[in-house]
């Protein structure tokens, strides 16, 4: 049996927790179509297991078609838009690791804890879930930090040598 709660410890609109069999709806939309879109999105996670891949998209398509059959055209449109948005923004792990490298290039003094907090906020995770979700995080962080600090030292040496 599944439960729905309006409380969440995560920085997300909604979340499906299949282990606890709980759907967390943290944002309360006044618009019934927006509210139902969020609920359908999370229910599709409960049925499809995992992220926003093909199985989840198929469930969303099925829900969009059903909403249309029920005369909920705006809800159907919102569900289709949600599918398209995830198709266009499919972000793989390598893109996440590239983002981490970019962050460290621009801010070499970033700590691992600061990085984990940023990732937790960005992806709606608890701090304790970040390393489990991004398994290569610590290695990517160490390598990128070393490279960023070396690049900064070279820039500083060049600037000091120019005087």
Secondary structure by P-SEA (a helix, b strand, c coil): cbbbbccccccccccccccccbbbbccccccaaaaaaaaaaaaaaaaacccccaaaaaaaaaaaaaaaaacaaaaaaaaaaaaaaaaaacccaaaaaaaaaaaaaacccccaaaaaaaaaaaaccccccccccccaaaaaaaaaaaaaaaaaaaaaaaaaaac
